[in-house]
Amino acid sequence: MSLKSILSKIWETIKNLFADISPDLKSAIHLGVVITENIKLFVDSPAADVLTIIIPGTIDDGIKSILRAKIPAILTTLKLVDNCDDLTDPNQLVACAITTLQSLEGEINSAYLHTLSILIAQAAADGELTWSDSVYLLEWYYQHKYKV
């Protein structure tokens, strides 16, 4: 059996798993990808409420509040704000972390963005997604739903 055949079977299995999860978890996975893409494409604006820009306005207010609180904490945990000189405002922290992310290149940048997607999805899912489930479900969603 070829590697391509094996990978096709794996993707099909993940597709079936994705079809069987709850709408709330699908939404969390979608948010992990969308918010990370918004971070990737963010252009700094001094007057901008960064969190409002990167978090889609169409999501539930409760989830939005959770993400407004957790995204700066996630970025801090990932050490993306270490060079942000005593900033405490969440929007400034996020903007600084985005600048740090944008300075990273190649696979390191991709690894941070992938990890960020997973952690954001887990925050949006309120603990309903494990790390391992998030890894393959987010990658599958990004490759087969988001990018198409």
Buried (B, 14 or more C-beta within 10 A) or exposed (E): EEEEEEEEEEBEEBBEEBEEBEEBBBBBBBBBBBBBBBBBEBEEEEEBEBBEBBBBEEBEEEBBEBBBEBBBEBBBEBEBBEEBEEBEEBBBBBBBBBBBBBEBEEEEBEEBBBBBBBBBBBBBBEEBBEEEBBBBBBBBBBEEBBEE
